[in-house]
Amino acid sequence: MLHLEKWTMNELRIKRIFDRRKVASKTKDAHVHLELYRGRIRKYLDTGIRVFLGQWSSDLGMVVKHPQARELNRSLDELEDTITFLSGEVFARFGENYTLDQLLDAYQQDKLRPRNFMDFAWQRLEERNASHATKRQHEVVLKAVEASGLFVSFADLTLHNVSKFDAWLRSSRGLSHQVTIHNYHKRLKVYIHEAIAFGLLDKDPYTSFKVSRGESKGRRFLSKEEFTLLIETELIDPILSRIRDLFLFQCYTGLAYADLATFDYKNTEERDGMRYLRAQRHKTKTEYFIYLLPPAVEILKAYGYKLPIICQQKYNIYLKAVAQACGLTKKPLTSHMARHTFATTVTLANGVPLHVLQKMLGHTSVKTTQIYAKTLAEDVQNEFQRLSSLV
C-alpha cells in the first residue's frame, strides 16, 4: 500500500494549458503550454503553439476553429507522446526519483537529435570544417542519396539498400566509371560512420559490401607543343590575356584554384636568389613547397605582384575562350588542367623526381602523384604506337 502511494505521488501528469497569463483576446494570441506535474513539482513546457481567444477548448484540451487546427493538434499529440516516452528513458537512467528538470534536459537534447538519416547528414555537412569545393562534392552525393529514396531513416541503412544504391547509381544516374561510383560510396560512408559514432546507428552496412576503387582516369594536361602554342599565341583581347596569364601562373607553380585565389607575394621568402612559398593547401591542409620559376615571376611583375583573380566559374568560362583563340579545340582548358600541366609537362617531363613533385603539389600520398607518372607512360606508349606506323 505504501509503495502504491509513493508511485502515485511520483506519477508524471501532463496537462495542456492555454493562456497562463490571461492575456489572450480576439486580436492577441497566447501560448499553449504543457503543464508537467510530478512529486508535487510543477513545470511548464512551451509547445510553440499560439492561438487567439476562442480557438482553444479547455474541455477538449485542443485547438478549435483554427485553419490549421488538425496539424496543430497533431503536433500537440506528438509532443505529449515524446515527453511520455522520454520520461521512461529518464526513469530508467535516474530511477523513480528523477526530477522534472532532468526530464526537460532530456527533451532539449532530444530536440537536437536528427529525426532521420538525411537530416543528420545535411546537418553534419553544414557543420563540417572543409573547403568550399569539398562541401560541394559532398552536396552532390547527398542530393543523389536523397534522390534515390533509399536512405530516409537510420533503419534504411542496410546492406540491401547499399547494394540497391550502387545499382541505382549505374542505372538511374548513368554512372559507368568505377572511380566515380567509388567516390559516391566513399562520401556516403563518412556520414554512416559518423552516425555510428553518435550512437544513432548500430551496424555499418558497408562491412559486408566492398566497393572496388577502379582505375583512375588519366589526368588531362597540355603537351609541350600545346603549352608552347598557348604561350606564343597573340591575344588582342586584354581580358583573355589576363586569363591566360593566370592559367600560365598555375602551370608554373602547380597551384590549385583555391590556393591561387589566396596567393600573396608578401608571403614568399627569398633563398639563393629565388623566391619560394611554403604554405598549406586549402583542400587537404597539407603543406606544399614551391619556388617561383622565372616565367611566374615575370607574370607577377606585369601585375604589380598582385594577380588579377576572378571567381572560378568565370575563370573557367573565359578559359574556354582562351582555348578557342589559341587553337586548342581538342582540350577545353579548365583551371585544374594547369595543375596537371605543371605536374607533367613542366616537372616530370623535365626529370623532377616523384617524391619531390609530391611535396610541390602537397599530395598526402605519393600514390596520387604516381597517377601523373602513369599518364606520362601512357603518352609515351601512344607516341611509340604512332611511330610504329611511320617507320
C-alpha positions as YAML, in Angstrom:
chain: A
units: angstrom
residues:
- id: 1
  name: MET
  ca: [0.00, 0.00, 0.00]
- id: 2
  name: LEU
  ca: [2.80, 2.39, 0.88]
- id: 3
  name: HIS
  ca: [4.56, 1.52, -2.39]
- id: 4
  name: LEU
  ca: [1.37, 2.36, -4.35]
- id: 5
  name: GLU
  ca: [1.01, 5.77, -2.64]
- id: 6
  name: LYS
  ca: [4.66, 6.61, -3.40]
- id: 7
  name: TRP
  ca: [4.22, 5.66, -7.06]
- id: 8
  name: THR
  ca: [1.03, 7.71, -7.34]
- id: 9
  name: MET
  ca: [2.75, 10.77, -5.88]
- id: 10
  name: ASN
  ca: [5.65, 10.41, -8.33]
- id: 11
  name: GLU
  ca: [3.47, 9.69, -11.32]
- id: 12
  name: LEU
  ca: [4.01, 12.10, -14.22]
- id: 13
  name: ARG
  ca: [0.89, 14.02, -15.14]
- id: 14
  name: ILE
  ca: [0.66, 16.10, -18.31]
- id: 15
  name: LYS
  ca: [-1.98, 18.75, -18.85]
- id: 16
  name: ARG
  ca: [-2.47, 21.20, -21.72]
- id: 17
  name: ILE
  ca: [-2.77, 24.81, -20.57]
- id: 18
  name: PHE
  ca: [-3.77, 27.79, -22.71]
- id: 19
  name: ASP
  ca: [-3.14, 31.44, -21.82]
- id: 20
  name: ARG
  ca: [-1.47, 31.02, -18.42]
- id: 21
  name: ARG
  ca: [-1.05, 34.78, -18.03]
- id: 22
  name: LYS
  ca: [-4.60, 35.62, -19.15]
- id: 23
  name: VAL
  ca: [-3.57, 37.93, -21.97]
- id: 24
  name: ALA
  ca: [-5.38, 36.34, -24.93]
- id: 25
  name: SER
  ca: [-8.10, 38.18, -26.83]
- id: 26
  name: LYS
  ca: [-9.68, 38.10, -30.27]
- id: 27
  name: THR
  ca: [-6.74, 40.17, -31.55]
- id: 28
  name: LYS
  ca: [-3.91, 39.00, -29.28]
- id: 29
  name: ASP
  ca: [-2.73, 35.39, -29.29]
- id: 30
  name: ALA
  ca: [-1.28, 33.48, -26.35]
- id: 31
  name: HIS
  ca: [0.87, 30.40, -25.73]
- id: 32
  name: VAL
  ca: [-0.22, 26.80, -25.30]
- id: 33
  name: HIS
  ca: [1.91, 25.06, -22.64]
- id: 34
  name: LEU
  ca: [2.23, 21.54, -21.36]
- id: 35
  name: GLU
  ca: [1.96, 21.50, -17.59]
- id: 36
  name: LEU
  ca: [4.18, 18.76, -16.17]
- id: 37
  name: TYR
  ca: [3.38, 17.70, -12.59]
- id: 38
  name: ARG
  ca: [5.34, 15.15, -10.57]
- id: 39
  name: GLY
  ca: [6.27, 14.75, -6.92]
- id: 40
  name: ARG
  ca: [4.49, 18.00, -6.01]
- id: 41
  name: ILE
  ca: [6.68, 19.89, -8.51]
- id: 42
  name: ARG
  ca: [5.15, 21.68, -11.48]
- id: 43
  name: LYS
  ca: [6.97, 22.80, -14.64]
- id: 44
  name: TYR
  ca: [5.69, 24.33, -17.88]
- id: 45
  name: LEU
  ca: [6.90, 23.48, -21.38]
- id: 46
  name: ASP
  ca: [6.17, 25.92, -24.20]
- id: 47
  name: THR
  ca: [4.72, 23.99, -27.16]
- id: 48
  name: GLY
  ca: [5.49, 26.79, -29.61]
- id: 49
  name: ILE
  ca: [1.79, 27.00, -30.49]
- id: 50
  name: ARG
  ca: [-0.04, 30.34, -30.17]
- id: 51
  name: VAL
  ca: [-3.76, 30.83, -30.80]
- id: 52
  name: PHE
  ca: [-6.38, 33.52, -30.21]
- id: 53
  name: LEU
  ca: [-9.19, 33.52, -27.67]
- id: 54
  name: GLY
  ca: [-11.96, 31.26, -28.95]
- id: 55
  name: GLN
  ca: [-9.51, 28.97, -30.76]
- id: 56
  name: TRP
  ca: [-8.88, 26.76, -27.73]
- id: 57
  name: SER
  ca: [-11.19, 24.32, -25.97]
- id: 58
  name: SER
  ca: [-10.23, 23.82, -22.31]
- id: 59
  name: ASP
  ca: [-12.68, 20.91, -22.03]
- id: 60
  name: LEU
  ca: [-11.16, 19.06, -25.00]
- id: 61
  name: GLY
  ca: [-7.61, 20.32, -24.46]
- id: 62
  name: MET
  ca: [-7.18, 21.06, -28.13]
- id: 63
  name: VAL
  ca: [-7.16, 23.78, -30.79]
- id: 64
  name: VAL
  ca: [-10.56, 24.51, -32.37]
- id: 65
  name: LYS
  ca: [-11.87, 26.88, -35.06]
- id: 66
  name: HIS
  ca: [-8.37, 27.40, -36.45]
- id: 67
  name: PRO
  ca: [-7.35, 26.97, -40.14]
- id: 68
  name: GLN
  ca: [-4.55, 24.56, -39.11]
- id: 69
  name: ALA
  ca: [-6.35, 23.01, -36.14]
- id: 70
  name: ARG
  ca: [-5.69, 19.44, -37.31]
- id: 71
  name: GLU
  ca: [-1.94, 19.99, -37.80]
- id: 72
  name: LEU
  ca: [-1.57, 21.88, -34.51]
- id: 73
  name: ASN
  ca: [-3.40, 19.19, -32.55]
- id: 74
  name: ARG
  ca: [-1.25, 16.53, -34.19]
- id: 75
  name: SER
  ca: [1.84, 18.44, -33.05]
- id: 76
  name: LEU
  ca: [0.47, 18.56, -29.50]
- id: 77
  name: ASP
  ca: [-0.19, 14.81, -29.55]
- id: 78
  name: GLU
  ca: [3.32, 14.10, -30.84]
- id: 79
  name: LEU
  ca: [4.91, 16.39, -28.24]
- id: 80
  name: GLU
  ca: [2.96, 14.74, -25.43]
- id: 81
  name: ASP
  ca: [3.95, 11.29, -26.73]
- id: 82
  name: THR
  ca: [7.61, 12.39, -26.86]
- id: 83
  name: ILE
  ca: [7.54, 13.63, -23.25]
- id: 84
  name: THR
  ca: [5.89, 10.38, -22.10]
- id: 85
  name: PHE
  ca: [8.50, 8.32, -23.97]
- id: 86
  name: LEU
  ca: [11.38, 10.38, -22.58]
- id: 87
  name: SER
  ca: [10.01, 10.04, -19.04]
- id: 88
  name: GLY
  ca: [10.53, 6.29, -19.41]
- id: 89
  name: GLU
  ca: [14.13, 6.81, -20.55]
- id: 90
  name: VAL
  ca: [14.84, 9.23, -17.70]
- id: 91
  name: PHE
  ca: [13.20, 6.83, -15.22]
- id: 92
  name: ALA
  ca: [15.47, 4.04, -16.46]
- id: 93
  name: ARG
  ca: [18.54, 6.28, -16.14]
- id: 94
  name: PHE
  ca: [17.93, 8.08, -12.84]
- id: 95
  name: GLY
  ca: [15.40, 5.87, -11.09]
- id: 96
  name: GLU
  ca: [11.93, 6.72, -9.79]
- id: 97
  name: ASN
  ca: [13.15, 9.88, -8.08]
- id: 98
  name: TYR
  ca: [14.11, 11.60, -11.31]
- id: 99
  name: THR
  ca: [13.25, 15.31, -11.47]
- id: 100
  name: LEU
  ca: [11.28, 17.33, -13.98]
- id: 101
  name: ASP
  ca: [14.44, 19.32, -14.70]
- id: 102
  name: GLN
  ca: [16.14, 16.09, -15.76]
- id: 103
  name: LEU
  ca: [13.15, 15.30, -17.97]
- id: 104
  name: LEU
  ca: [13.25, 18.76, -19.58]
- id: 105
  name: ASP
  ca: [17.01, 18.43, -20.15]
- id: 106
  name: ALA
  ca: [16.36, 15.13, -21.92]
- id: 107
  name: TYR
  ca: [13.73, 16.86, -24.05]
- id: 108
  name: GLN
  ca: [16.15, 19.64, -25.06]
- id: 109
  name: GLN
  ca: [18.76, 17.04, -26.08]
- id: 110
  name: ASP
  ca: [16.10, 15.11, -27.98]
- id: 111
  name: LYS
  ca: [15.18, 18.26, -29.94]
- id: 112
  name: LEU
  ca: [18.75, 18.44, -31.20]
- id: 113
  name: ARG
  ca: [18.70, 14.79, -32.25]
- id: 114
  name: PRO
  ca: [18.10, 14.34, -36.01]
- id: 115
  name: ARG
  ca: [14.83, 12.55, -36.80]
- id: 116
  name: ASN
  ca: [16.20, 10.70, -39.81]
- id: 117
  name: PHE
  ca: [19.43, 9.94, -41.60]
- id: 118
  name: MET
  ca: [19.11, 12.59, -44.30]
- id: 119
  name: ASP
  ca: [18.52, 15.35, -41.73]
- id: 120
  name: PHE
  ca: [21.57, 14.12, -39.85]
- id: 121
  name: ALA
  ca: [23.74, 14.03, -42.99]
- id: 122
  name: TRP
  ca: [22.77, 17.54, -44.12]
- id: 123
  name: GLN
  ca: [23.34, 18.87, -40.61]
- id: 124
  name: ARG
  ca: [26.78, 17.27, -40.44]
- id: 125
  name: LEU
  ca: [27.68, 18.68, -43.86]
- id: 126
  name: GLU
  ca: [26.77, 22.17, -42.66]
- id: 127
  name: GLU
  ca: [28.93, 21.70, -39.57]
- id: 128
  name: ARG
  ca: [31.84, 20.18, -41.50]
- id: 129
  name: ASN
  ca: [35.09, 22.17, -41.45]
- id: 130
  name: ALA
  ca: [36.01, 21.67, -45.08]
- id: 131
  name: SER
  ca: [36.80, 23.72, -48.17]
- id: 132
  name: HIS
  ca: [34.02, 25.03, -50.37]
- id: 133
  name: ALA
  ca: [35.00, 22.59, -53.13]
- id: 134
  name: THR
  ca: [34.87, 19.59, -50.77]
- id: 135
  name: LYS
  ca: [31.48, 20.64, -49.43]
- id: 136
  name: ARG
  ca: [30.19, 20.93, -52.99]
- id: 137
  name: GLN
  ca: [31.35, 17.37, -53.73]
- id: 138
  name: HIS
  ca: [29.57, 16.08, -50.62]
- id: 139
  name: GLU
  ca: [26.46, 18.07, -51.51]
- id: 140
  name: VAL
  ca: [26.31, 16.34, -54.91]
- id: 141
  name: VAL
  ca: [26.49, 12.94, -53.20]
- id: 142
  name: LEU
  ca: [23.84, 13.77, -50.57]
- id: 143
  name: LYS
  ca: [21.48, 15.05, -53.27]
- id: 144
  name: ALA
  ca: [21.96, 11.75, -55.10]
- id: 145
  name: VAL
  ca: [21.32, 9.78, -51.90]
- id: 146
  name: GLU
  ca: [18.16, 11.84, -51.35]
- id: 147
  name: ALA
  ca: [17.03, 11.35, -54.97]
- id: 148
  name: SER
  ca: [17.46, 7.57, -54.69]
- id: 149
  name: GLY
  ca: [14.88, 7.49, -51.86]
- id: 150
  name: LEU
  ca: [16.69, 4.52, -50.33]
- id: 151
  name: PHE
  ca: [18.06, 6.11, -47.15]
- id: 152
  name: VAL
  ca: [15.47, 8.12, -45.24]
- id: 153
  name: SER
  ca: [15.52, 6.69, -41.72]
- id: 154
  name: PHE
  ca: [18.52, 5.21, -39.93]
- id: 155
  name: ALA
  ca: [16.80, 1.82, -40.25]
- id: 156
  name: ASP
  ca: [17.18, 2.15, -44.05]
- id: 157
  name: LEU
  ca: [20.97, 1.88, -43.75]
- id: 158
  name: THR
  ca: [21.20, -1.80, -44.62]
- id: 159
  name: LEU
  ca: [23.40, -3.94, -46.84]
- id: 160
  name: HIS
  ca: [20.42, -4.50, -49.13]
- id: 161
  name: ASN
  ca: [19.86, -0.77, -49.66]
- id: 162
  name: VAL
  ca: [23.57, -0.08, -50.15]
- id: 163
  name: SER
  ca: [23.55, -2.68, -52.93]
- id: 164
  name: LYS
  ca: [20.44, -1.07, -54.45]
- id: 165
  name: PHE
  ca: [22.09, 2.36, -54.25]
- id: 166
  name: ASP
  ca: [25.11, 1.03, -56.14]
- id: 167
  name: ALA
  ca: [22.80, -0.30, -58.87]
- id: 168
  name: TRP
  ca: [20.81, 2.97, -58.87]
- id: 169
  name: LEU
  ca: [23.99, 5.00, -59.47]
- id: 170
  name: ARG
  ca: [24.74, 2.90, -62.53]
- id: 171
  name: SER
  ca: [21.21, 2.83, -63.96]
- id: 172
  name: SER
  ca: [19.33, 5.99, -62.95]
- id: 173
  name: ARG
  ca: [22.39, 8.24, -62.74]
- id: 174
  name: GLY
  ca: [24.12, 6.60, -65.68]
- id: 175
  name: LEU
  ca: [27.50, 6.45, -63.94]
- id: 176
  name: SER
  ca: [29.85, 3.97, -65.56]
- id: 177
  name: HIS
  ca: [33.32, 4.86, -64.33]
- id: 178
  name: GLN
  ca: [34.16, 2.83, -61.23]
- id: 179
  name: VAL
  ca: [36.29, 5.60, -59.68]
- id: 180
  name: THR
  ca: [33.28, 7.95, -59.72]
- id: 181
  name: ILE
  ca: [30.98, 5.31, -58.20]
- id: 182
  name: HIS
  ca: [33.60, 4.55, -55.55]
- id: 183
  name: ASN
  ca: [33.74, 8.24, -54.61]
- id: 184
  name: TYR
  ca: [29.95, 8.33, -54.10]
- id: 185
  name: HIS
  ca: [30.19, 5.38, -51.72]
- id: 186
  name: LYS
  ca: [33.27, 6.82, -50.01]
- id: 187
  name: ARG
  ca: [31.48, 10.07, -49.18]
- id: 188
  name: LEU
  ca: [28.27, 8.34, -48.10]
- id: 189
  name: LYS
  ca: [30.33, 6.18, -45.71]
- id: 190
  name: VAL
  ca: [31.58, 9.34, -43.98]
- id: 191
  name: TYR
  ca: [28.07, 10.09, -42.69]
- id: 192
  name: ILE
  ca: [27.29, 6.46, -41.89]
- id: 193
  name: HIS
  ca: [30.42, 6.21, -39.74]
- id: 194
  name: GLU
  ca: [29.53, 9.49, -38.01]
- id: 195
  name: ALA
  ca: [26.01, 8.17, -37.30]
- id: 196
  name: ILE
  ca: [27.61, 5.13, -35.64]
- id: 197
  name: ALA
  ca: [29.93, 7.39, -33.63]
- id: 198
  name: PHE
  ca: [26.93, 9.44, -32.45]
- id: 199
  name: GLY
  ca: [25.13, 6.29, -31.35]
- id: 200
  name: LEU
  ca: [22.39, 6.69, -33.98]
- id: 201
  name: LEU
  ca: [23.26, 3.51, -35.86]
- id: 202
  name: ASP
  ca: [24.45, 0.14, -34.55]
- id: 203
  name: LYS
  ca: [25.89, -1.59, -37.60]
- id: 204
  name: ASP
  ca: [27.90, -0.43, -40.61]
- id: 205
  name: PRO
  ca: [26.15, -1.72, -43.79]
- id: 206
  name: TYR
  ca: [29.45, -1.42, -45.68]
- id: 207
  name: THR
  ca: [31.06, -4.12, -43.53]
- id: 208
  name: SER
  ca: [29.84, -6.75, -45.99]
- id: 209
  name: PHE
  ca: [29.78, -4.53, -49.09]
- id: 210
  name: LYS
  ca: [33.08, -3.87, -50.79]
- id: 211
  name: VAL
  ca: [33.39, -1.21, -53.47]
- id: 212
  name: SER
  ca: [36.22, -1.51, -55.97]
- id: 213
  name: ARG
  ca: [38.22, 1.69, -56.32]
- id: 214
  name: GLY
  ca: [38.68, 1.13, -60.05]
- id: 215
  name: GLU
  ca: [41.34, 2.58, -62.30]
- id: 216
  name: SER
  ca: [41.80, 6.34, -62.19]
- id: 217
  name: LYS
  ca: [41.26, 8.32, -65.35]
- id: 218
  name: GLY
  ca: [44.37, 9.82, -66.87]
- id: 219
  name: ARG
  ca: [44.96, 13.45, -65.96]
- id: 220
  name: ARG
  ca: [44.23, 15.93, -68.76]
- id: 221
  name: PHE
  ca: [47.19, 18.20, -69.39]
- id: 222
  name: LEU
  ca: [48.80, 20.24, -72.14]
- id: 223
  name: SER
  ca: [51.62, 18.62, -74.09]
- id: 224
  name: LYS
  ca: [54.83, 20.55, -74.66]
- id: 225
  name: GLU
  ca: [53.63, 21.59, -78.14]
- id: 226
  name: GLU
  ca: [50.21, 22.70, -76.84]
- id: 227
  name: PHE
  ca: [51.84, 24.55, -73.93]
- id: 228
  name: THR
  ca: [54.13, 26.40, -76.36]
- id: 229
  name: LEU
  ca: [51.14, 27.26, -78.58]
- id: 230
  name: LEU
  ca: [49.29, 28.68, -75.58]
- id: 231
  name: ILE
  ca: [52.27, 30.86, -74.64]
- id: 232
  name: GLU
  ca: [53.09, 32.14, -78.12]
- id: 233
  name: THR
  ca: [49.60, 32.87, -79.49]
- id: 234
  name: GLU
  ca: [48.99, 36.62, -79.68]
- id: 235
  name: LEU
  ca: [45.84, 37.61, -77.81]
- id: 236
  name: ILE
  ca: [44.39, 41.01, -78.62]
- id: 237
  name: ASP
  ca: [41.62, 40.94, -76.02]
- id: 238
  name: PRO
  ca: [43.14, 42.21, -72.71]
- id: 239
  name: ILE
  ca: [40.70, 40.12, -70.64]
- id: 240
  name: LEU
  ca: [41.71, 36.89, -72.35]
- id: 241
  name: SER
  ca: [45.35, 37.88, -71.99]
- id: 242
  name: ARG
  ca: [44.90, 38.25, -68.22]
- id: 243
  name: ILE
  ca: [43.08, 34.91, -68.02]
- id: 244
  name: ARG
  ca: [45.91, 33.22, -69.91]
- id: 245
  name: ASP
  ca: [48.44, 34.76, -67.50]
- id: 246
  name: LEU
  ca: [46.54, 33.32, -64.53]
- id: 247
  name: PHE
  ca: [46.49, 29.91, -66.18]
- id: 248
  name: LEU
  ca: [50.20, 30.08, -67.02]
- id: 249
  name: PHE
  ca: [50.99, 31.13, -63.45]
- id: 250
  name: GLN
  ca: [49.24, 27.95, -62.30]
- id: 251
  name: CYS
  ca: [51.20, 25.95, -64.88]
- id: 252
  name: TYR
  ca: [54.47, 27.28, -63.47]
- id: 253
  name: THR
  ca: [53.53, 26.85, -59.80]
- id: 254
  name: GLY
  ca: [51.12, 23.88, -59.67]
- id: 255
  name: LEU
  ca: [48.66, 25.86, -57.53]
- id: 256
  name: ALA
  ca: [45.05, 24.70, -57.48]
- id: 257
  name: TYR
  ca: [42.49, 27.47, -57.95]
- id: 258
  name: ALA
  ca: [41.69, 27.76, -54.21]
- id: 259
  name: ASP
  ca: [45.39, 28.32, -53.46]
- id: 260
  name: LEU
  ca: [45.83, 30.64, -56.44]
- id: 261
  name: ALA
  ca: [42.92, 32.78, -55.21]
- id: 262
  name: THR
  ca: [44.67, 33.39, -51.87]
- id: 263
  name: PHE
  ca: [48.21, 33.69, -53.22]
- id: 264
  name: ASP
  ca: [50.03, 36.69, -51.74]
- id: 265
  name: TYR
  ca: [53.53, 37.57, -52.88]
- id: 266
  name: LYS
  ca: [54.19, 39.05, -49.42]
- id: 267
  name: ASN
  ca: [54.09, 35.50, -48.03]
- id: 268
  name: THR
  ca: [57.03, 34.39, -50.19]
- id: 269
  name: GLU
  ca: [60.62, 34.37, -48.97]
- id: 270
  name: GLU
  ca: [63.98, 34.52, -50.73]
- id: 271
  name: ARG
  ca: [66.70, 31.88, -50.77]
- id: 272
  name: ASP
  ca: [69.73, 31.80, -53.06]
- id: 273
  name: GLY
  ca: [68.24, 34.49, -55.28]
- id: 274
  name: MET
  ca: [64.87, 32.74, -55.79]
- id: 275
  name: ARG
  ca: [61.51, 33.42, -54.15]
- id: 276
  name: TYR
  ca: [59.77, 30.45, -52.56]
- id: 277
  name: LEU
  ca: [56.46, 29.78, -50.85]
- id: 278
  name: ARG
  ca: [55.72, 27.27, -48.11]
- id: 279
  name: ALA
  ca: [52.02, 27.06, -47.30]
- id: 280
  name: GLN
  ca: [49.07, 24.73, -46.71]
- id: 281
  name: ARG
  ca: [46.66, 23.57, -49.40]
- id: 282
  name: HIS
  ca: [43.09, 24.74, -48.81]
- id: 283
  name: LYS
  ca: [41.69, 21.37, -49.86]
- id: 284
  name: THR
  ca: [43.72, 18.94, -47.75]
- id: 285
  name: LYS
  ca: [45.52, 21.23, -45.26]
- id: 286
  name: THR
  ca: [48.77, 19.50, -46.26]
- id: 287
  name: GLU
  ca: [51.93, 21.53, -46.76]
- id: 288
  name: TYR
  ca: [53.26, 22.34, -50.21]
- id: 289
  name: PHE
  ca: [56.59, 23.92, -51.08]
- id: 290
  name: ILE
  ca: [57.34, 25.71, -54.35]
- id: 291
  name: TYR
  ca: [59.89, 28.09, -55.82]
- id: 292
  name: LEU
  ca: [58.71, 30.76, -58.23]
- id: 293
  name: LEU
  ca: [60.16, 29.96, -61.64]
- id: 294
  name: PRO
  ca: [61.31, 32.98, -63.72]
- id: 295
  name: PRO
  ca: [58.21, 32.93, -66.01]
- id: 296
  name: ALA
  ca: [55.95, 33.02, -62.91]
- id: 297
  name: VAL
  ca: [57.90, 35.99, -61.54]
- id: 298
  name: GLU
  ca: [57.53, 37.79, -64.89]
- id: 299
  name: ILE
  ca: [53.76, 37.34, -64.73]
- id: 300
  name: LEU
  ca: [53.71, 38.75, -61.18]
- id: 301
  name: LYS
  ca: [55.80, 41.75, -62.26]
- id: 302
  name: ALA
  ca: [53.31, 42.52, -65.05]
- id: 303
  name: TYR
  ca: [50.54, 42.92, -62.46]
- id: 304
  name: GLY
  ca: [52.49, 44.71, -59.75]
- id: 305
  name: TYR
  ca: [52.87, 41.42, -57.85]
- id: 306
  name: LYS
  ca: [49.09, 41.22, -57.32]
- id: 307
  name: LEU
  ca: [47.34, 38.67, -59.52]
- id: 308
  name: PRO
  ca: [44.05, 39.68, -61.24]
- id: 309
  name: ILE
  ca: [41.95, 36.97, -59.54]
- id: 310
  name: ILE
  ca: [38.34, 36.37, -60.62]
- id: 311
  name: CYS
  ca: [35.81, 33.80, -59.38]
- id: 312
  name: GLN
  ca: [36.42, 30.22, -60.51]
- id: 313
  name: GLN
  ca: [33.20, 29.94, -62.51]
- id: 314
  name: LYS
  ca: [34.02, 32.99, -64.66]
- id: 315
  name: TYR
  ca: [37.65, 31.89, -64.86]
- id: 316
  name: ASN
  ca: [36.71, 28.54, -66.41]
- id: 317
  name: ILE
  ca: [34.28, 30.20, -68.83]
- id: 318
  name: TYR
  ca: [36.98, 32.60, -70.04]
- id: 319
  name: LEU
  ca: [39.47, 29.72, -70.32]
- id: 320
  name: LYS
  ca: [37.24, 28.12, -72.94]
- id: 321
  name: ALA
  ca: [37.52, 31.32, -74.97]
- id: 322
  name: VAL
  ca: [41.30, 31.33, -74.50]
- id: 323
  name: ALA
  ca: [41.47, 27.73, -75.76]
- id: 324
  name: GLN
  ca: [39.47, 28.68, -78.86]
- id: 325
  name: ALA
  ca: [41.67, 31.72, -79.54]
- id: 326
  name: CYS
  ca: [44.82, 29.58, -79.24]
- id: 327
  name: GLY
  ca: [43.51, 26.75, -81.39]
- id: 328
  name: LEU
  ca: [43.33, 24.26, -78.51]
- id: 329
  name: THR
  ca: [39.93, 22.99, -79.58]
- id: 330
  name: LYS
  ca: [40.57, 19.34, -78.62]
- id: 331
  name: LYS
  ca: [41.37, 20.19, -75.00]
- id: 332
  name: PRO
  ca: [38.97, 22.67, -73.37]
- id: 333
  name: LEU
  ca: [41.02, 24.43, -70.71]
- id: 334
  name: THR
  ca: [39.99, 24.31, -67.04]
- id: 335
  name: SER
  ca: [41.76, 25.78, -64.06]
- id: 336
  name: HIS
  ca: [42.75, 22.34, -62.78]
- id: 337
  name: MET
  ca: [44.31, 21.38, -66.11]
- id: 338
  name: ALA
  ca: [47.02, 23.94, -65.33]
- id: 339
  name: ARG
  ca: [47.93, 21.98, -62.17]
- id: 340
  name: HIS
  ca: [48.09, 18.78, -64.21]
- id: 341
  name: THR
  ca: [50.26, 20.51, -66.83]
- id: 342
  name: PHE
  ca: [52.67, 21.62, -64.09]
- id: 343
  name: ALA
  ca: [52.87, 18.06, -62.79]
- id: 344
  name: THR
  ca: [53.55, 16.51, -66.19]
- id: 345
  name: THR
  ca: [54.88, 18.85, -68.88]
- id: 346
  name: VAL
  ca: [56.69, 21.30, -66.58]
- id: 347
  name: THR
  ca: [58.11, 18.93, -63.93]
- id: 348
  name: LEU
  ca: [58.04, 15.15, -64.55]
- id: 349
  name: ALA
  ca: [58.85, 15.53, -68.25]
- id: 350
  name: ASN
  ca: [61.90, 17.57, -67.19]
- id: 351
  name: GLY
  ca: [63.20, 14.96, -64.75]
- id: 352
  name: VAL
  ca: [61.72, 16.08, -61.42]
- id: 353
  name: PRO
  ca: [61.52, 13.00, -59.11]
- id: 354
  name: LEU
  ca: [58.10, 11.82, -57.92]
- id: 355
  name: HIS
  ca: [58.80, 12.34, -54.21]
- id: 356
  name: VAL
  ca: [59.84, 15.94, -54.91]
- id: 357
  name: LEU
  ca: [56.74, 16.57, -57.02]
- id: 358
  name: GLN
  ca: [54.62, 15.18, -54.18]
- id: 359
  name: LYS
  ca: [55.97, 17.94, -51.91]
- id: 360
  name: MET
  ca: [55.45, 20.58, -54.59]
- id: 361
  name: LEU
  ca: [51.81, 19.59, -55.11]
- id: 362
  name: GLY
  ca: [51.04, 18.99, -51.44]
- id: 363
  name: HIS
  ca: [49.74, 15.46, -52.02]
- id: 364
  name: THR
  ca: [49.02, 13.46, -48.88]
- id: 365
  name: SER
  ca: [50.11, 10.25, -50.62]
- id: 366
  name: VAL
  ca: [52.69, 9.56, -53.30]
- id: 367
  name: LYS
  ca: [50.10, 7.24, -54.90]
- id: 368
  name: THR
  ca: [48.21, 10.33, -56.04]
- id: 369
  name: THR
  ca: [51.38, 11.76, -57.55]
- id: 370
  name: GLN
  ca: [52.09, 8.46, -59.33]
- id: 371
  name: ILE
  ca: [48.97, 8.97, -61.44]
- id: 372
  name: TYR
  ca: [50.87, 11.67, -63.34]
- id: 373
  name: ALA
  ca: [53.77, 9.31, -63.99]
- id: 374
  name: LYS
  ca: [51.30, 6.73, -65.31]
- id: 375
  name: THR
  ca: [49.78, 9.38, -67.56]
- id: 376
  name: LEU
  ca: [53.21, 10.16, -68.98]
- id: 377
  name: ALA
  ca: [53.88, 6.45, -69.53]
- id: 378
  name: GLU
  ca: [50.63, 6.13, -71.48]
- id: 379
  name: ASP
  ca: [51.58, 9.19, -73.50]
- id: 380
  name: VAL
  ca: [54.93, 7.57, -74.36]
- id: 381
  name: GLN
  ca: [53.18, 4.34, -75.35]
- id: 382
  name: ASN
  ca: [50.78, 6.23, -77.63]
- id: 383
  name: GLU
  ca: [53.66, 8.01, -79.34]
- id: 384
  name: PHE
  ca: [55.54, 4.75, -79.92]
- id: 385
  name: GLN
  ca: [52.39, 3.21, -81.41]
- id: 386
  name: ARG
  ca: [52.11, 6.22, -83.71]
- id: 387
  name: LEU
  ca: [55.76, 5.97, -84.69]
- id: 388
  name: SER
  ca: [55.47, 2.26, -85.41]
- id: 389
  name: SER
  ca: [53.16, 3.05, -88.29]
- id: 390
  name: LEU
  ca: [55.60, 5.59, -89.72]
- id: 391
  name: VAL
  ca: [58.96, 3.82, -89.61]
...
